Amino acid sequence: MAVILDENKALPVTWTTYGTWLPGDDRGFVSNRVTRVGTYERKRNALGELPYAGDERTRAIAQGQQKWTTTFLTSENAWCVAQSLCELANKRGWLIPRASIMRQHVHVVVIQCPDDGPAVRRVLKGVTQSDLCKHEGKQRRWWTHRGSNRYVKGAEAIEAAIKYVAEQEYKLAEVVAGKPYRCRKKRIIRKR
């Protein structure tokens, strides 16, 4: 497998925790959609193609097919993921300039990784899955089956991807220039 050594190419990778963004979700979705007659329309996931809008029938079917309980990360889980990402990148010679770990999803920007986005995503998810199970002392399903990975090219595009990941709200932990950090909880100030 060829390794991307081009500093003008990066791989932003995103995935969700298990059961938190099901097909049919009101936020939109790219999975197969159930039609009114019970057949399926193929997923929408081509560049420039709009996702499906929320669909209660599709969501209900997807929820009924869940084999595990819906998963939300805690601050400790997110810290474990951040550390795991840094360790796996160091072992493989990859660079992670930025990653954000939230309660329901993860964003990671990877540089100098193999030229195979789905394989990189599987490594990121697989290693963090294993480390989370070790951390919790039990087996459980942490991540959804798939995710997103599309290469970006050029300094501007890479900077935009890093900025997007850096500006995520409600981060529990993050990776900045290959180092893990815990995020402080935002205090809500209430007006009197």
Biotite code that builds the C-alpha atoms (Angstrom):
import biotite.structure as struc

atoms = struc.array([
    struc.Atom([0.000, 0.000, 0.000], chain_id="A", res_id=1, res_name="MET", atom_name="CA", element="C"),
    struc.Atom([1.450, 3.371, -1.027], chain_id="A", res_id=2, res_name="ALA", atom_name="CA", element="C"),
    struc.Atom([2.006, 5.945, 1.691], chain_id="A", res_id=3, res_name="VAL", atom_name="CA", element="C"),
    struc.Atom([1.076, 9.578, 1.114], chain_id="A", res_id=4, res_name="ILE", atom_name="CA", element="C"),
    struc.Atom([4.214, 11.622, 1.745], chain_id="A", res_id=5, res_name="LEU", atom_name="CA", element="C"),
    struc.Atom([2.846, 14.668, -0.059], chain_id="A", res_id=6, res_name="ASP", atom_name="CA", element="C"),
    struc.Atom([2.559, 17.475, 2.490], chain_id="A", res_id=7, res_name="GLU", atom_name="CA", element="C"),
    struc.Atom([-0.181, 18.982, 0.322], chain_id="A", res_id=8, res_name="ASN", atom_name="CA", element="C"),
    struc.Atom([-2.565, 16.074, 0.895], chain_id="A", res_id=9, res_name="LYS", atom_name="CA", element="C"),
    struc.Atom([-4.450, 15.130, 4.075], chain_id="A", res_id=10, res_name="ALA", atom_name="CA", element="C"),
    struc.Atom([-7.221, 12.743, 5.031], chain_id="A", res_id=11, res_name="LEU", atom_name="CA", element="C"),
    struc.Atom([-10.060, 14.098, 7.183], chain_id="A", res_id=12, res_name="PRO", atom_name="CA", element="C"),
    struc.Atom([-11.867, 11.125, 8.771], chain_id="A", res_id=13, res_name="VAL", atom_name="CA", element="C"),
    struc.Atom([-15.170, 11.224, 10.654], chain_id="A", res_id=14, res_name="THR", atom_name="CA", element="C"),
    struc.Atom([-17.223, 8.523, 12.342], chain_id="A", res_id=15, res_name="TRP", atom_name="CA", element="C"),
    struc.Atom([-20.045, 8.344, 14.866], chain_id="A", res_id=16, res_name="THR", atom_name="CA", element="C"),
    struc.Atom([-20.661, 6.400, 18.037], chain_id="A", res_id=17, res_name="THR", atom_name="CA", element="C"),
    struc.Atom([-22.929, 3.381, 17.719], chain_id="A", res_id=18, res_name="TYR", atom_name="CA", element="C"),
    struc.Atom([-26.626, 4.169, 17.330], chain_id="A", res_id=19, res_name="GLY", atom_name="CA", element="C"),
    struc.Atom([-26.376, 7.964, 17.589], chain_id="A", res_id=20, res_name="THR", atom_name="CA", element="C"),
    struc.Atom([-26.886, 8.869, 13.925], chain_id="A", res_id=21, res_name="TRP", atom_name="CA", element="C"),
    struc.Atom([-29.127, 6.254, 12.407], chain_id="A", res_id=22, res_name="LEU", atom_name="CA", element="C"),
    struc.Atom([-30.399, 6.144, 8.844], chain_id="A", res_id=23, res_name="PRO", atom_name="CA", element="C"),
    struc.Atom([-33.494, 8.362, 8.818], chain_id="A", res_id=24, res_name="GLY", atom_name="CA", element="C"),
    struc.Atom([-32.054, 10.856, 11.322], chain_id="A", res_id=25, res_name="ASP", atom_name="CA", element="C"),
    struc.Atom([-33.558, 14.354, 11.205], chain_id="A", res_id=26, res_name="ASP", atom_name="CA", element="C"),
    struc.Atom([-30.066, 15.849, 10.660], chain_id="A", res_id=27, res_name="ARG", atom_name="CA", element="C"),
    struc.Atom([-29.996, 14.096, 7.272], chain_id="A", res_id=28, res_name="GLY", atom_name="CA", element="C"),
    struc.Atom([-28.386, 10.818, 6.250], chain_id="A", res_id=29, res_name="PHE", atom_name="CA", element="C"),
    struc.Atom([-26.578, 9.125, 3.372], chain_id="A", res_id=30, res_name="VAL", atom_name="CA", element="C"),
    struc.Atom([-27.608, 5.500, 4.051], chain_id="A", res_id=31, res_name="SER", atom_name="CA", element="C"),
    struc.Atom([-30.193, 3.513, 2.110], chain_id="A", res_id=32, res_name="ASN", atom_name="CA", element="C"),
    struc.Atom([-33.710, 4.897, 2.594], chain_id="A", res_id=33, res_name="ARG", atom_name="CA", element="C"),
    struc.Atom([-36.880, 2.841, 2.995], chain_id="A", res_id=34, res_name="VAL", atom_name="CA", element="C"),
    struc.Atom([-39.603, 3.840, 0.516], chain_id="A", res_id=35, res_name="THR", atom_name="CA", element="C"),
    struc.Atom([-43.332, 3.894, 1.239], chain_id="A", res_id=36, res_name="ARG", atom_name="CA", element="C"),
    struc.Atom([-43.721, 0.470, -0.396], chain_id="A", res_id=37, res_name="VAL", atom_name="CA", element="C"),
    struc.Atom([-40.952, -1.077, 1.720], chain_id="A", res_id=38, res_name="GLY", atom_name="CA", element="C"),
    struc.Atom([-38.181, -1.182, -0.871], chain_id="A", res_id=39, res_name="THR", atom_name="CA", element="C"),
    struc.Atom([-34.867, 0.646, -0.522], chain_id="A", res_id=40, res_name="TYR", atom_name="CA", element="C"),
    struc.Atom([-33.445, 3.632, -2.388], chain_id="A", res_id=41, res_name="GLU", atom_name="CA", element="C"),
    struc.Atom([-29.646, 3.464, -2.660], chain_id="A", res_id=42, res_name="ARG", atom_name="CA", element="C"),
    struc.Atom([-27.626, 5.681, -0.350], chain_id="A", res_id=43, res_name="LYS", atom_name="CA", element="C"),
    struc.Atom([-26.604, 9.185, -1.398], chain_id="A", res_id=44, res_name="ARG", atom_name="CA", element="C"),
    struc.Atom([-22.919, 9.654, -0.782], chain_id="A", res_id=45, res_name="ASN", atom_name="CA", element="C"),
    struc.Atom([-21.413, 11.057, -3.969], chain_id="A", res_id=46, res_name="ALA", atom_name="CA", element="C"),
    struc.Atom([-19.493, 14.311, -3.872], chain_id="A", res_id=47, res_name="LEU", atom_name="CA", element="C"),
    struc.Atom([-21.926, 17.214, -4.253], chain_id="A", res_id=48, res_name="GLY", atom_name="CA", element="C"),
    struc.Atom([-25.006, 15.040, -3.750], chain_id="A", res_id=49, res_name="GLU", atom_name="CA", element="C"),
    struc.Atom([-27.341, 16.217, -0.972], chain_id="A", res_id=50, res_name="LEU", atom_name="CA", element="C"),
    struc.Atom([-28.135, 13.722, 1.808], chain_id="A", res_id=51, res_name="PRO", atom_name="CA", element="C"),
    struc.Atom([-31.669, 12.494, 2.385], chain_id="A", res_id=52, res_name="TYR", atom_name="CA", element="C"),
    struc.Atom([-33.794, 14.540, 4.767], chain_id="A", res_id=53, res_name="ALA", atom_name="CA", element="C"),
    struc.Atom([-35.051, 12.900, 7.972], chain_id="A", res_id=54, res_name="GLY", atom_name="CA", element="C"),
    struc.Atom([-37.327, 9.905, 7.468], chain_id="A", res_id=55, res_name="ASP", atom_name="CA", element="C"),
    struc.Atom([-39.160, 8.393, 10.451], chain_id="A", res_id=56, res_name="GLU", atom_name="CA", element="C"),
    struc.Atom([-39.875, 5.029, 8.727], chain_id="A", res_id=57, res_name="ARG", atom_name="CA", element="C"),
    struc.Atom([-36.183, 4.495, 7.883], chain_id="A", res_id=58, res_name="THR", atom_name="CA", element="C"),
    struc.Atom([-35.083, 5.577, 11.388], chain_id="A", res_id=59, res_name="ARG", atom_name="CA", element="C"),
    struc.Atom([-37.549, 3.250, 13.125], chain_id="A", res_id=60, res_name="ALA", atom_name="CA", element="C"),
    struc.Atom([-36.390, 0.258, 11.057], chain_id="A", res_id=61, res_name="ILE", atom_name="CA", element="C"),
    struc.Atom([-32.721, 1.083, 11.729], chain_id="A", res_id=62, res_name="ALA", atom_name="CA", element="C"),
    struc.Atom([-33.379, 1.470, 15.461], chain_id="A", res_id=63, res_name="GLN", atom_name="CA", element="C"),
    struc.Atom([-35.177, -1.889, 15.529], chain_id="A", res_id=64, res_name="GLY", atom_name="CA", element="C"),
    struc.Atom([-32.134, -3.534, 13.921], chain_id="A", res_id=65, res_name="GLN", atom_name="CA", element="C"),
    struc.Atom([-29.670, -2.301, 16.542], chain_id="A", res_id=66, res_name="GLN", atom_name="CA", element="C"),
    struc.Atom([-27.874, -5.201, 18.244], chain_id="A", res_id=67, res_name="LYS", atom_name="CA", element="C"),
    struc.Atom([-26.181, -3.079, 20.922], chain_id="A", res_id=68, res_name="TRP", atom_name="CA", element="C"),
    struc.Atom([-27.281, -0.166, 23.054], chain_id="A", res_id=69, res_name="THR", atom_name="CA", element="C"),
    struc.Atom([-26.722, 3.362, 21.778], chain_id="A", res_id=70, res_name="THR", atom_name="CA", element="C"),
    struc.Atom([-23.278, 4.622, 22.805], chain_id="A", res_id=71, res_name="THR", atom_name="CA", element="C"),
    struc.Atom([-22.302, 8.053, 24.115], chain_id="A", res_id=72, res_name="PHE", atom_name="CA", element="C"),
    struc.Atom([-18.723, 8.840, 25.071], chain_id="A", res_id=73, res_name="LEU", atom_name="CA", element="C"),
    struc.Atom([-17.826, 10.193, 28.501], chain_id="A", res_id=74, res_name="THR", atom_name="CA", element="C"),
    struc.Atom([-14.893, 12.522, 29.188], chain_id="A", res_id=75, res_name="SER", atom_name="CA", element="C"),
    struc.Atom([-12.826, 9.501, 30.253], chain_id="A", res_id=76, res_name="GLU", atom_name="CA", element="C"),
    struc.Atom([-13.750, 7.571, 27.092], chain_id="A", res_id=77, res_name="ASN", atom_name="CA", element="C"),
    struc.Atom([-12.807, 10.580, 24.953], chain_id="A", res_id=78, res_name="ALA", atom_name="CA", element="C"),
    struc.Atom([-9.454, 10.902, 26.748], chain_id="A", res_id=79, res_name="TRP", atom_name="CA", element="C"),
    struc.Atom([-8.799, 7.215, 26.038], chain_id="A", res_id=80, res_name="CYS", atom_name="CA", element="C"),
    struc.Atom([-9.596, 7.797, 22.334], chain_id="A", res_id=81, res_name="VAL", atom_name="CA", element="C"),
    struc.Atom([-7.286, 10.835, 22.138], chain_id="A", res_id=82, res_name="ALA", atom_name="CA", element="C"),
    struc.Atom([-4.404, 8.888, 23.696], chain_id="A", res_id=83, res_name="GLN", atom_name="CA", element="C"),
    struc.Atom([-5.085, 5.890, 21.472], chain_id="A", res_id=84, res_name="SER", atom_name="CA", element="C"),
    struc.Atom([-5.064, 8.034, 18.314], chain_id="A", res_id=85, res_name="LEU", atom_name="CA", element="C"),
    struc.Atom([-1.700, 9.544, 19.262], chain_id="A", res_id=86, res_name="CYS", atom_name="CA", element="C"),
    struc.Atom([-0.151, 6.166, 20.059], chain_id="A", res_id=87, res_name="GLU", atom_name="CA", element="C"),
    struc.Atom([-1.337, 4.506, 16.856], chain_id="A", res_id=88, res_name="LEU", atom_name="CA", element="C"),
    struc.Atom([-0.163, 7.443, 14.739], chain_id="A", res_id=89, res_name="ALA", atom_name="CA", element="C"),
    struc.Atom([3.275, 7.378, 16.390], chain_id="A", res_id=90, res_name="ASN", atom_name="CA", element="C"),
    struc.Atom([3.628, 3.614, 15.822], chain_id="A", res_id=91, res_name="LYS", atom_name="CA", element="C"),
    struc.Atom([2.724, 3.956, 12.143], chain_id="A", res_id=92, res_name="ARG", atom_name="CA", element="C"),
    struc.Atom([4.583, 7.175, 11.371], chain_id="A", res_id=93, res_name="GLY", atom_name="CA", element="C"),
    struc.Atom([1.342, 9.042, 10.627], chain_id="A", res_id=94, res_name="TRP", atom_name="CA", element="C"),
    struc.Atom([0.768, 12.652, 11.659], chain_id="A", res_id=95, res_name="LEU", atom_name="CA", element="C"),
    struc.Atom([-2.432, 13.827, 13.334], chain_id="A", res_id=96, res_name="ILE", atom_name="CA", element="C"),
    struc.Atom([-2.385, 17.634, 13.312], chain_id="A", res_id=97, res_name="PRO", atom_name="CA", element="C"),
    struc.Atom([-5.878, 17.803, 14.783], chain_id="A", res_id=98, res_name="ARG", atom_name="CA", element="C"),
    struc.Atom([-8.615, 15.545, 16.140], chain_id="A", res_id=99, res_name="ALA", atom_name="CA", element="C"),
    struc.Atom([-11.757, 16.313, 18.119], chain_id="A", res_id=100, res_name="SER", atom_name="CA", element="C"),
    struc.Atom([-13.607, 13.731, 20.172], chain_id="A", res_id=101, res_name="ILE", atom_name="CA", element="C"),
    struc.Atom([-17.194, 14.580, 21.092], chain_id="A", res_id=102, res_name="MET", atom_name="CA", element="C"),
    struc.Atom([-19.927, 12.655, 22.862], chain_id="A", res_id=103, res_name="ARG", atom_name="CA", element="C"),
    struc.Atom([-21.393, 11.267, 19.620], chain_id="A", res_id=104, res_name="GLN", atom_name="CA", element="C"),
    struc.Atom([-18.650, 11.465, 17.002], chain_id="A", res_id=105, res_name="HIS", atom_name="CA", element="C"),
    struc.Atom([-14.967, 11.835, 16.178], chain_id="A", res_id=106, res_name="VAL", atom_name="CA", element="C"),
    struc.Atom([-13.128, 13.978, 13.608], chain_id="A", res_id=107, res_name="HIS", atom_name="CA", element="C"),
    struc.Atom([-9.471, 13.261, 12.775], chain_id="A", res_id=108, res_name="VAL", atom_name="CA", element="C"),
    struc.Atom([-7.157, 14.859, 10.207], chain_id="A", res_id=109, res_name="VAL", atom_name="CA", element="C"),
    struc.Atom([-4.357, 12.460, 9.213], chain_id="A", res_id=110, res_name="VAL", atom_name="CA", element="C"),
    struc.Atom([-1.236, 13.263, 7.159], chain_id="A", res_id=111, res_name="ILE", atom_name="CA", element="C"),
    struc.Atom([1.456, 10.890, 5.852], chain_id="A", res_id=112, res_name="GLN", atom_name="CA", element="C"),
    struc.Atom([-0.830, 7.888, 6.015], chain_id="A", res_id=113, res_name="CYS", atom_name="CA", element="C"),
    struc.Atom([-1.543, 5.121, 3.481], chain_id="A", res_id=114, res_name="PRO", atom_name="CA", element="C"),
    struc.Atom([-3.285, 6.163, 0.285], chain_id="A", res_id=115, res_name="ASP", atom_name="CA", element="C"),
    struc.Atom([-6.382, 4.173, 1.241], chain_id="A", res_id=116, res_name="ASP", atom_name="CA", element="C"),
    struc.Atom([-8.939, 6.224, 3.169], chain_id="A", res_id=117, res_name="GLY", atom_name="CA", element="C"),
    struc.Atom([-11.253, 3.332, 4.134], chain_id="A", res_id=118, res_name="PRO", atom_name="CA", element="C"),
    struc.Atom([-8.289, 1.300, 5.445], chain_id="A", res_id=119, res_name="ALA", atom_name="CA", element="C"),
    struc.Atom([-6.992, 4.254, 7.494], chain_id="A", res_id=120, res_name="VAL", atom_name="CA", element="C"),
    struc.Atom([-10.477, 4.785, 8.933], chain_id="A", res_id=121, res_name="ARG", atom_name="CA", element="C"),
    struc.Atom([-10.719, 1.073, 9.843], chain_id="A", res_id=122, res_name="ARG", atom_name="CA", element="C"),
    struc.Atom([-7.368, 1.274, 11.666], chain_id="A", res_id=123, res_name="VAL", atom_name="CA", element="C"),
    struc.Atom([-8.401, 4.413, 13.572], chain_id="A", res_id=124, res_name="LEU", atom_name="CA", element="C"),
    struc.Atom([-11.728, 2.896, 14.592], chain_id="A", res_id=125, res_name="LYS", atom_name="CA", element="C"),
    struc.Atom([-10.374, -0.608, 15.252], chain_id="A", res_id=126, res_name="GLY", atom_name="CA", element="C"),
    struc.Atom([-7.514, 0.440, 17.505], chain_id="A", res_id=127, res_name="VAL", atom_name="CA", element="C"),
    struc.Atom([-9.643, 2.934, 19.458], chain_id="A", res_id=128, res_name="THR", atom_name="CA", element="C"),
    struc.Atom([-12.432, 0.308, 19.755], chain_id="A", res_id=129, res_name="GLN", atom_name="CA", element="C"),
    struc.Atom([-9.953, -2.165, 21.248], chain_id="A", res_id=130, res_name="SER", atom_name="CA", element="C"),
    struc.Atom([-8.437, 0.417, 23.601], chain_id="A", res_id=131, res_name="ASP", atom_name="CA", element="C"),
    struc.Atom([-11.875, 1.561, 24.800], chain_id="A", res_id=132, res_name="LEU", atom_name="CA", element="C"),
    struc.Atom([-12.874, -2.038, 25.564], chain_id="A", res_id=133, res_name="CYS", atom_name="CA", element="C"),
    struc.Atom([-9.629, -2.544, 27.527], chain_id="A", res_id=134, res_name="LYS", atom_name="CA", element="C"),
    struc.Atom([-10.203, 0.744, 29.356], chain_id="A", res_id=135, res_name="HIS", atom_name="CA", element="C"),
    struc.Atom([-13.769, -0.233, 30.294], chain_id="A", res_id=136, res_name="GLU", atom_name="CA", element="C"),
    struc.Atom([-12.852, -3.845, 31.039], chain_id="A", res_id=137, res_name="GLY", atom_name="CA", element="C"),
    struc.Atom([-15.624, -5.250, 28.852], chain_id="A", res_id=138, res_name="LYS", atom_name="CA", element="C"),
    struc.Atom([-16.565, -5.796, 25.231], chain_id="A", res_id=139, res_name="GLN", atom_name="CA", element="C"),
    struc.Atom([-19.074, -3.439, 23.669], chain_id="A", res_id=140, res_name="ARG", atom_name="CA", element="C"),
    struc.Atom([-19.762, -1.798, 20.340], chain_id="A", res_id=141, res_name="ARG", atom_name="CA", element="C"),
    struc.Atom([-18.432, 1.772, 20.325], chain_id="A", res_id=142, res_name="TRP", atom_name="CA", element="C"),
    struc.Atom([-18.555, 2.840, 16.690], chain_id="A", res_id=143, res_name="TRP", atom_name="CA", element="C"),
    struc.Atom([-20.902, 2.719, 13.726], chain_id="A", res_id=144, res_name="THR", atom_name="CA", element="C"),
    struc.Atom([-20.018, 0.474, 10.801], chain_id="A", res_id=145, res_name="HIS", atom_name="CA", element="C"),
    struc.Atom([-18.790, 3.123, 8.381], chain_id="A", res_id=146, res_name="ARG", atom_name="CA", element="C"),
    struc.Atom([-17.799, 6.782, 8.396], chain_id="A", res_id=147, res_name="GLY", atom_name="CA", element="C"),
    struc.Atom([-16.395, 9.402, 6.074], chain_id="A", res_id=148, res_name="SER", atom_name="CA", element="C"),
    struc.Atom([-12.928, 9.780, 4.589], chain_id="A", res_id=149, res_name="ASN", atom_name="CA", element="C"),
    struc.Atom([-12.099, 11.991, 1.631], chain_id="A", res_id=150, res_name="ARG", atom_name="CA", element="C"),
    struc.Atom([-8.662, 13.339, 0.820], chain_id="A", res_id=151, res_name="TYR", atom_name="CA", element="C"),
    struc.Atom([-8.156, 17.088, 0.598], chain_id="A", res_id=152, res_name="VAL", atom_name="CA", element="C"),
    struc.Atom([-5.357, 18.619, -1.485], chain_id="A", res_id=153, res_name="LYS", atom_name="CA", element="C"),
    struc.Atom([-3.463, 21.875, -1.123], chain_id="A", res_id=154, res_name="GLY", atom_name="CA", element="C"),
    struc.Atom([-2.412, 23.948, 1.859], chain_id="A", res_id=155, res_name="ALA", atom_name="CA", element="C"),
    struc.Atom([-5.666, 25.945, 1.918], chain_id="A", res_id=156, res_name="GLU", atom_name="CA", element="C"),
    struc.Atom([-7.864, 22.848, 1.926], chain_id="A", res_id=157, res_name="ALA", atom_name="CA", element="C"),
    struc.Atom([-5.767, 21.186, 4.635], chain_id="A", res_id=158, res_name="ILE", atom_name="CA", element="C"),
    struc.Atom([-5.874, 24.326, 6.791], chain_id="A", res_id=159, res_name="GLU", atom_name="CA", element="C"),
    struc.Atom([-9.655, 24.498, 6.323], chain_id="A", res_id=160, res_name="ALA", atom_name="CA", element="C"),
    struc.Atom([-10.048, 20.841, 7.391], chain_id="A", res_id=161, res_name="ALA", atom_name="CA", element="C"),
    struc.Atom([-7.861, 21.398, 10.472], chain_id="A", res_id=162, res_name="ILE", atom_name="CA", element="C"),
    struc.Atom([-9.784, 24.576, 11.343], chain_id="A", res_id=163, res_name="LYS", atom_name="CA", element="C"),
    struc.Atom([-13.116, 22.776, 10.961], chain_id="A", res_id=164, res_name="TYR", atom_name="CA", element="C"),
    struc.Atom([-11.984, 20.020, 13.348], chain_id="A", res_id=165, res_name="VAL", atom_name="CA", element="C"),
    struc.Atom([-10.457, 22.511, 15.804], chain_id="A", res_id=166, res_name="ALA", atom_name="CA", element="C"),
    struc.Atom([-13.654, 24.563, 15.979], chain_id="A", res_id=167, res_name="GLU", atom_name="CA", element="C"),
    struc.Atom([-15.954, 21.673, 16.883], chain_id="A", res_id=168, res_name="GLN", atom_name="CA", element="C"),
    struc.Atom([-18.231, 22.466, 19.807], chain_id="A", res_id=169, res_name="GLU", atom_name="CA", element="C"),
    struc.Atom([-18.629, 20.293, 22.884], chain_id="A", res_id=170, res_name="TYR", atom_name="CA", element="C"),
    struc.Atom([-15.261, 18.540, 22.571], chain_id="A", res_id=171, res_name="LYS", atom_name="CA", element="C"),
    struc.Atom([-14.491, 16.158, 25.406], chain_id="A", res_id=172, res_name="LEU", atom_name="CA", element="C"),
    struc.Atom([-10.876, 15.632, 24.277], chain_id="A", res_id=173, res_name="ALA", atom_name="CA", element="C"),
    struc.Atom([-8.725, 16.561, 21.313], chain_id="A", res_id=174, res_name="GLU", atom_name="CA", element="C"),
    struc.Atom([-5.406, 15.978, 19.625], chain_id="A", res_id=175, res_name="VAL", atom_name="CA", element="C"),
    struc.Atom([-3.328, 19.027, 18.723], chain_id="A", res_id=176, res_name="VAL", atom_name="CA", element="C"),
    struc.Atom([-0.115, 18.518, 16.736], chain_id="A", res_id=177, res_name="ALA", atom_name="CA", element="C"),
    struc.Atom([0.032, 14.848, 17.720], chain_id="A", res_id=178, res_name="GLY", atom_name="CA", element="C"),
    struc.Atom([-0.540, 15.365, 21.470], chain_id="A", res_id=179, res_name="LYS", atom_name="CA", element="C"),
    struc.Atom([-3.701, 14.472, 23.425], chain_id="A", res_id=180, res_name="PRO", atom_name="CA", element="C"),
    struc.Atom([-5.522, 17.069, 25.528], chain_id="A", res_id=181, res_name="TYR", atom_name="CA", element="C"),
    struc.Atom([-8.520, 16.955, 27.816], chain_id="A", res_id=182, res_name="ARG", atom_name="CA", element="C"),
    struc.Atom([-11.129, 19.629, 27.197], chain_id="A", res_id=183, res_name="CYS", atom_name="CA", element="C"),
    struc.Atom([-12.674, 21.577, 29.996], chain_id="A", res_id=184, res_name="ARG", atom_name="CA", element="C"),
    struc.Atom([-16.407, 21.586, 30.290], chain_id="A", res_id=185, res_name="LYS", atom_name="CA", element="C"),
    struc.Atom([-17.898, 24.921, 29.316], chain_id="A", res_id=186, res_name="LYS", atom_name="CA", element="C"),
    struc.Atom([-19.570, 26.538, 32.241], chain_id="A", res_id=187, res_name="ARG", atom_name="CA", element="C"),
    struc.Atom([-23.019, 27.861, 31.545], chain_id="A", res_id=188, res_name="ILE", atom_name="CA", element="C"),
    struc.Atom([-23.447, 31.345, 32.986], chain_id="A", res_id=189, res_name="ILE", atom_name="CA", element="C"),
    struc.Atom([-27.028, 32.039, 33.878], chain_id="A", res_id=190, res_name="ARG", atom_name="CA", element="C"),
    struc.Atom([-28.396, 35.552, 33.897], chain_id="A", res_id=191, res_name="LYS", atom_name="CA", element="C"),
    struc.Atom([-30.381, 36.660, 36.893], chain_id="A", res_id=192, res_name="ARG", atom_name="CA", element="C"),
])
